[in-house]
Amino acid sequence: MTDCLFCKIASGGIPSKQAYSDERVYAFHDIAPKAPTHILVVPRQHIAKLSEAQREDEGLIGELVGRAAAIARELGLDHYRLVLNNGEEAGQSVFHLHFHLMGGRTFKWPPG
């Protein structure tokens, strides 16, 4: 998708501080972090939000979760939060499916 911010970041069209990259997954540091560690984990394939994912996307979504856990381990995070917002009312502001991997501080429950 040519006008999607995260598609542009994942393809290198917009610079980012990379945390991980392979042919299907791209992870980068959030430019407005909400925790000492705040990394966005995105598929290179454009999927606007989780509710629009198809059955054939299930493996990719699993890869995103697994990659987030691997990044957390690599960073030495024993405690972290993995968040996926689906839709504007849930807090999604960029409509490209993404997980927020956040750690390095204590989080409250329930979130906002």
N, C-alpha and C positions, 0 to 999 in steps of 0.2 A: 504494500500500500504506500503510495508515494507521499501522502501528506501526514503519515503517522510518525510522531516524534520518536517512539521507541524503535520503529523499523529503521529510521534514519540513524539512530545511535547504534543499533545492532549491525548495520551494514557499514559503519565507519563514516557515514556522511556528516555526522555531528560528533565532535570529540567527546570522549568520556574517560573516566579513570576505570580501566578494566579490572575486574576481579577474576573473571574466567571467560573462556571462549572455546567453543567447538562448532561443528557444522550445524548443530540444532539449537544450542543454548548459548546465550550471552548474559553475563552478569557484570554489573558495574555499580560503582559507589553513587549513592543518591546525592544530588547537589544541594539538597536542603535536609540533611539528616535529622532524624527524630531520636537518635540514640548514638552513642559513640561509634558503633558499627551499624551501618545502614546500607545494605546492598540490595539492588533490584535484580531479580533473576527472571529473565524473559525468554520466550521462545523466539527464534529467528522468524518462524512462520507467524504471520499476522492472524491472531485470534483476538477479537475485540474484548471479550469478557468470558468468564468461565461458563456462563449460561448459554453461550453461543458455540461452545466446543462440541465437536461431534465424537461419536464413538471411536473413530479412527485416531482421534487426538489423545486418547487416554494414556497411551504409552509415553507420549511427549510430556504430558502433565506430570506423570510419574517421574520422568527424567528431571523435570524442574525441581520437584521436591527432593529427590535424591541428590541433585547437584547442590541445592541449598544446604542440605545436611553436611555434604562433603566440604563445602566452603567454610561452614561453621567449625568443623573439626580442624581444618587447616589453619584457621585463625585462633584456635584454642578456646573457642566459646563452648563452655559446658552448659550454659543457660542462655536461651535465645527465644525469640518469638518469630514465627513465620506467619505472615498475614497475606491474604488475598482478598481484595475488595471487589465485589461484583455489582457494578452499577453506581450511578451518581449518588443516590441516597445512602449507599454503603461507604462512600468516601472515594470511589474510583474517579480520578481526575484525568488520567491518560487511558484512552480506550484501546489498549493493547494488553492482553493478559499478562500479569506480572505478580511475582511474590516479593514481599518486603522481608528481608532477613535482617532482624534487628537484635543487637545484643550489647553488652557492656554496661548495662544499668538494670536496676530493678523496675519491673513493669507492674502496673496495677491491674486489677480485674474487678469489674468488667472494663474493657477499653471504652473510650469516648463514646 
